[in-house]
Amino acid sequence: MGNGTRGGTGTDPFLLHRSLLFTVAYEMLGSAADAEDVVQETWLRWADLDDERRAEVLDARAYLVRIVTRQALNRLRTVARRREDYVGEWLPEPLLTSPDVADDVELAESVSIAMLTVLETLTPTERAVFVLREVFDLPYDEIAQAVGKTPATVRQVAHRAREHVAARRPRVRVDRSEQERVLRRFLAAVTTGDVQSLMDVLAPEVVLVADGGGLARAGRHPLHGAKRVATFLSAFPKVGEGATIDTLCLNGALAARIELPAFGTTVVSVAVENGRITHVYAMRNPTKLARLVEEAQLSR
């Protein structure tokens, strides 16, 4: 972790740690737009400190993480109510990421669409504690200050959250080359409409989740099972019929962007286990795809 920059020396601590603060907020919220708002609120609180109060801050990094966590918790409780009224399935907002993120295996896993979807099943406090402990390795006493609990309570929350996530996350860590190999097999099958090839690359109990947010056509409920998912995917227009497919680094892993005539843009992320796809995440809500023009700055 390392110590933070002492207030009032060198580069402004907020600027120095901005990408870290955004990453914390994004992992807690699953929304880049909400994370940016939280980072801005954190900046306003930091900027509001006079020189004397900043000089009292011994560890600016820990101080800023504490502020961003509190702001994210407040926002998380608000958006939780908003998401209850969301049209159809809700998926995280995808981010275009650099190869550096993919090279950091733990960071890439923590910001993957699959992991962020699992984190949605935690309570706000559980999510904050899990992110700060498991991803950023903060000491329990620092987390306690950030979430307003005792260190003993935080340890209990961390244990509960860890068990919850472990029961729902992919059981096998997949290396990047296997992830890419399986995705390319999947895309080849989709572009030809070959149902058998799709069946071969999909796990028997595969789940397809699509998020249109009421702004783009998408199934309102998940599709379950290789046969149903393969049949559904094989019906789409193929390359040569106006469809185009390219790949991009999304949330630390290779993903696909599919353009279909009269259907618009779909960004697809997959979760892989034992050489087969267990989850297909299809993001179609245009408001969530607006940021895929520049790389997000993520760091631990």
C-alpha positions in Angstrom: 0.0 0.0 0.0 2.6 2.6 1.0 2.2 5.8 2.8 0.2 8.7 1.4 1.7 12.0 0.4 1.8 14.5 3.3 -0.5 17.4 2.7 1.1 20.6 1.4 4.2 18.9 -0.2 5.0 18.2 -3.8 2.2 17.3 -6.2 -1.3 17.9 -4.8 -2.3 14.6 -3.1 -5.7 14.6 -4.7 -4.1 14.7 -8.2 -1.6 12.1 -7.2 -4.2 9.6 -6.1 -7.1 10.5 -8.4 -7.0 7.3 -10.4 -7.0 5.3 -7.2 -10.0 7.3 -5.9 -11.9 6.7 -9.1 -11.1 3.0 -9.0 -12.4 2.7 -5.4 -15.6 4.6 -6.3 -16.1 2.6 -9.5 -15.7 -0.8 -7.8 -18.2 0.3 -5.1 -20.7 1.7 -7.6 -20.3 -0.2 -10.9 -20.9 3.1 -12.7 -18.2 5.4 -14.1 -20.7 8.3 -14.1 -21.5 7.9 -10.5 -17.8 7.3 -9.6 -16.9 10.5 -11.3 -19.5 12.4 -9.3 -18.1 10.9 -6.1 -14.5 11.8 -7.0 -15.7 15.4 -7.7 -17.4 15.5 -4.3 -14.2 14.2 -2.7 -12.2 16.9 -4.5 -14.5 19.6 -3.2 -14.1 18.4 0.4 -10.3 18.2 0.0 -10.2 21.7 -1.6 -12.2 23.1 1.2 -9.5 22.3 3.8 -7.3 25.3 4.6 -3.5 24.9 4.8 -3.5 24.4 8.5 -6.0 21.6 8.4 -4.2 19.9 5.4 -0.9 20.1 7.4 -2.6 18.0 10.1 -3.3 15.2 7.6 -0.4 12.8 8.1 -1.5 10.3 5.4 -3.3 12.1 2.6 -3.9 8.8 0.7 -5.8 7.2 3.6 -7.6 10.5 4.2 -8.8 10.7 0.6 -9.8 7.1 0.4 -11.8 7.6 3.6 -13.7 10.5 2.0 -14.3 8.8 -1.3 -15.6 5.7 0.5 -18.1 7.7 2.6 -19.3 9.5 -0.5 -19.6 6.3 -2.5 -21.5 4.7 0.4 -24.0 7.6 0.4 -24.3 7.3 -3.4 -24.6 3.5 -3.3 -27.6 3.7 -1.0 -29.3 6.2 -3.3 -28.7 4.3 -6.5 -29.8 1.0 -4.9 -33.3 2.5 -4.7 -33.0 3.9 -8.3 -32.0 0.5 -9.6 -35.1 -1.1 -8.2 -37.0 0.8 -10.9 -34.5 0.0 -13.7 -36.0 -1.5 -16.8 -34.8 -5.1 -17.2 -31.5 -6.4 -16.0 -28.8 -4.0 -14.6 -25.2 -4.6 -15.6 -22.2 -2.5 -14.6 -21.0 0.4 -16.9 -18.1 -1.0 -19.0 -14.8 0.8 -19.2 -12.2 0.8 -21.9 -8.9 -0.1 -20.1 -5.2 -0.2 -21.0 -3.0 -3.3 -21.2 -1.5 -2.2 -17.9 -4.8 -3.1 -16.1 -4.9 -6.5 -17.8 -1.3 -7.1 -16.6 -2.3 -6.6 -13.0 -4.2 -9.8 -12.6 -5.8 -9.0 -9.2 -6.9 -5.5 -10.4 -8.3 -6.9 -13.7 -10.3 -9.6 -11.8 -11.7 -7.0 -9.3 -13.0 -4.7 -12.1 -14.2 -7.4 -14.4 -17.9 -7.3 -15.4 -18.3 -10.7 -13.8 -16.9 -9.5 -10.4 -18.8 -6.2 -10.4 -22.0 -8.1 -11.1 -21.3 -10.4 -8.1 -20.6 -7.3 -5.9 -24.1 -6.0 -6.8 -25.5 -8.8 -4.5 -23.7 -7.4 -1.4 -25.1 -4.8 0.9 -23.5 -1.3 0.6 -21.4 -1.8 3.7 -20.3 -5.3 2.7 -19.3 -4.1 -0.7 -17.3 -1.2 0.7 -15.5 -3.5 3.2 -14.8 -6.1 0.6 -13.4 -3.7 -1.9 -11.2 -1.9 0.6 -9.9 -5.1 2.2 -9.7 -7.6 -0.7 -8.7 -5.3 -3.5 -6.8 -2.4 -1.8 -5.6 -4.3 1.3 -6.5 -1.6 3.7 -6.0 -2.3 7.4 -9.2 -3.0 9.3 -8.8 0.1 11.5 -8.7 2.3 8.4 -11.7 0.6 6.9 -13.5 1.0 10.2 -13.0 4.8 10.0 -14.2 4.9 6.4 -17.4 3.0 7.0 -18.2 4.2 10.5 -17.9 0.7 12.2 -15.6 -0.8 14.8 -12.6 -2.8 13.6 -14.2 -5.9 15.2 -17.4 -5.4 13.2 -15.5 -4.7 10.0 -13.7 -8.1 10.4 -17.1 -9.8 10.7 -18.5 -8.0 7.7 -15.3 -8.8 5.7 -15.6 -12.5 6.5 -19.3 -12.5 5.6 -18.7 -10.6 2.3 -15.7 -12.8 1.4 -17.8 -16.0 1.8 -20.7 -14.5 -0.2 -18.4 -13.5 -3.1 -16.5 -16.8 -3.1 -19.8 -18.7 -3.5 -20.7 -16.7 -6.6 -17.5 -15.8 -8.4 -15.9 -18.0 -11.0 -14.3 -21.0 -9.2 -11.2 -21.1 -11.4 -8.9 -18.2 -12.2 -8.5 -18.1 -16.0 -5.3 -16.8 -17.6 -5.6 -14.1 -20.2 -4.6 -16.3 -23.1 -7.3 -18.8 -22.4 -9.9 -16.0 -22.0 -8.9 -14.6 -25.4 -8.9 -18.0 -27.1 -12.4 -18.9 -25.8 -13.8 -15.5 -26.7 -12.4 -15.7 -30.3 -14.0 -19.2 -30.6 -17.3 -17.7 -29.4 -17.1 -14.8 -31.8 -16.3 -17.1 -34.8 -19.4 -19.2 -33.9 -21.6 -16.1 -33.6 -20.4 -14.6 -36.9 -21.3 -17.8 -38.8 -24.4 -18.7 -36.8 -23.2 -22.2 -36.2 -25.3 -23.5 -33.4 -23.2 -26.6 -32.8 -20.0 -24.5 -32.6 -21.8 -22.2 -30.1 -22.9 -25.2 -28.1 -19.3 -26.4 -28.0 -18.0 -23.2 -26.5 -20.8 -22.6 -24.1 -21.0 -24.3 -20.7 -24.2 -26.4 -20.3 -25.6 -24.0 -17.6 -24.5 -20.8 -19.3 -26.4 -17.6 -18.5 -26.8 -14.7 -20.9 -27.7 -11.3 -19.3 -28.5 -8.3 -21.5 -28.9 -4.7 -20.3 -30.8 -2.3 -22.5 -32.1 0.0 -19.7 -35.3 0.5 -21.6 -33.3 2.5 -24.2 -32.2 -0.3 -26.4 -33.8 -3.6 -27.2 -32.7 -6.3 -24.8 -34.3 -9.3 -23.1 -35.8 -8.3 -19.7 -34.8 -11.6 -18.1 -31.6 -13.8 -18.3 -31.5 -16.7 -20.7 -30.3 -20.0 -19.2 -28.8 -23.1 -20.8 -26.5 -23.6 -23.8 -29.2 -24.6 -26.2 -31.4 -21.6 -25.6 -28.4 -19.2 -25.6 -26.9 -20.7 -28.8 -30.2 -20.6 -30.6 -30.8 -17.0 -29.6 -27.3 -15.9 -30.7 -27.4 -17.8 -34.0 -30.4 -15.8 -35.2 -28.4 -12.5 -35.4 -27.2 -11.0 -38.7 -23.7 -12.3 -39.7 -20.6 -10.5 -40.8 -21.2 -9.9 -44.5 -24.9 -9.2 -43.8 -24.1 -5.8 -42.4 -22.8 -6.9 -39.0 -19.4 -5.8 -37.8 -17.4 -7.2 -34.8 -14.2 -5.9 -33.3 -12.4 -6.6 -30.0 -11.4 -4.2 -27.3 -9.8 -4.4 -23.8 -12.8 -3.9 -21.5 -12.5 -3.9 -17.7 -9.1 -5.6 -17.9 -10.0 -8.4 -20.3 -10.7 -8.9 -24.0 -14.3 -8.2 -25.0 -16.2 -7.6 -28.2 -18.1 -4.7 -29.7 -20.8 -5.8 -32.2 -22.6 -3.4 -34.5 -25.8 -4.8 -36.0 -28.0 -3.0 -38.7 -31.1 -1.5 -37.1 -30.1 -2.9 -33.8 -27.2 -0.7 -32.7 -24.2 -1.4 -30.5 -23.7 -4.3 -28.2 -20.6 -4.7 -26.0 -20.1 -8.3 -24.9 -18.0 -9.6 -22.0 -17.7 -13.3 -21.1 -16.8 -15.3 -18.0 -14.8 -18.5 -18.7 -14.4 -21.6 -16.7 -12.8 -24.9 -17.7 -12.5 -23.7 -21.3 -16.2 -22.8 -21.7 -18.2 -19.7 -21.3 -20.4 -19.7 -18.1 -21.8 -16.1 -18.5 -22.4 -13.8 -21.4 -22.9 -10.1 -20.4 -24.4 -8.1 -23.3 -24.4 -4.3 -22.5 -26.7 -2.3 -24.8 -27.8 0.7 -22.8 -26.3 3.6 -24.9 -25.8 5.8 -21.8 -23.4 3.1 -20.4 -21.4 2.8 -23.7 -20.7 6.5 -24.1 -17.3 6.3 -22.4 -15.8 3.7 -24.7 -13.9 6.3 -26.6 -11.0 6.8 -24.1 -9.2 4.6 -21.6 -10.2 4.9 -18.0 -7.3 5.5 -15.5 -7.5 2.7 -13.0 -4.9 1.9 -10.3 -4.5 0.3 -6.9 
